[in-house]
Amino acid sequence: MMKVWAYIHPELRILCCALLPEAVPEGVEYVELEVETPDDVVYDGTQIRVKTEEEKLMEEKQKKLAELKNYVASLFRPTDYVVIRIAEAQAFGNRRIAKQLRQKYTKQLQQRQAIRQWNEQMKQAIRNAKTLEELRSMFIDFQKEV
Amino acid sequence: MDLLQKDVPILAKIYEAKCFYDSQNNRIALYYKNHVTARTLIDFYNLPTTPPPNSSLYVIYDLQTGTFNVSTDPPTYTVSNSKVHVTSPINAEYDMDKVIIYKVSWYEIDSDYILTQLDTFVRKQQADIITATHVFNPTQPGPAFQLGPNAQNQLIRYLNADKVDGFDASQTPAPNTIPVALPTGKLDIGWLPDRRVDLTGATSDYNLQVGEEAIIRFTNATSVPLRIATQSGTYYEMHLVCSNAGRTTGAVEGPISLNPNNRTYSNAFVFSWISRNFSGLYSNYETRSAFICGWAFSNSTFYITNYTQYKNLKGFYEIYGRSNYFPAITVFSTDWRDTTTPWTSLGTITFPQQTSGYILVRRLV
């Protein structure tokens, strides 16, 4: 835990958290708070306060979902060319080639399907998390071999 | 020659005098040595006319005023009560030890001898080579000798000056010593000042100079004020080194931030990063309330640009302490998008958990 002195910056009109008491501009009203990190402080339009556990949980879920999305995209990227080639064949009405490609890249397509399933499971797990600890203990790491 | 006062015992003990006629220069030369001060002195008297041959000259020399009285007539004088009373050819009275009365016989005139004698003295107006080691010991404390205006700023050949303004010179660094270049033409590195200042536990901002570096050590800290004053136009290199044990568990996910001016500015920063960890390659572009310079446990190297109109951190860091990390590498850049707020204090580093290690800050501009 650390102490912060939160105030609305008189010129910038944004929330600031001073980490040292002398960092508060003279004559400015401030709120002294004990927080884990300055990111825990919020100005809700009427008052400066510490985020509720629910707010922190929601924020953390958003971060985790964004992290998952980023990660899954990186997992798909190496086999995107497979999907593109099949889609191209279908777009040009060449069903025979499309079928051949599906057969040729069966393994990659199965892996992509597994990633997608894992992604759905992870998203659900993140959404269902009840506490920050539960959320923070989740590792976004797909290691399933197909 | 004859010292006419030789009948005065006390005087003979004080002075040893010799007087010669120098026919080449038509002058009287008087050498006398004071046995008390061990000083030998010479004085001259230019005769107005050449003395007649085969005649003697009589010299009365006033030691106090350095004045001669030279005559072909023998002086008349009496000695009493430590005084010498001269009645002819002048009328004067001297302390017994302040006068030399001398008879110079014509047959003693020997210019070669005089020249030989002159070689034993330092002449004031003729260049000589001095082979003896002389001691300059003024009768009272003070400079041993002085240089005249013509000698000022003149190089003296072969003079291996021992000290300059009282200091010795050396190639080896030492206190109160003048540095001398090594055979390489460079100074020993030890001559250079220690340009590191330890700001651990400092309570006010230090004005770090260009080329100077600060070290700040911290133990189990979540917040470390750097205590370094800054201003627009400066540029820094910074190393954040965590000493927590390397591992794949135990670290809290969260940013390590540099909070300029020791405060956050809500959503005023944009953090761009590309990272590679165990699982793969990631990147993002996100809004923050401070500069981000690390994650979880990190070893971070970055550069700080401080212009009021453009404030940036850029660098790279290694992350450890989580399952996907140890190692992981992130390349990053953070801009403080405010273009009017001055950055006057480098700020405070905040950690997502208790962290130990040190921070090095070197000012480059």
Interface residues (C-beta under 8 A of the other chain):
Chain A: M1 M2 V4 H9 E11 L12 I14 L15 C16 C17 A18 L19 L20 E22 A23 V24 T37 P38 D39 V41 Y43 A66 E67 N70 Y71 S74 L75 R136 F139 I140 D141 F142
Chain B: T222 S223 P225 V252 E253 G254 S257 N259 N261 N262 R263 T264 Y265 S266 N267 A268 F278 S279 G280 L281 Y282 S283 N284 S289 A290 R322 S323 N324 D338 T341 S345 T348 T350 P352
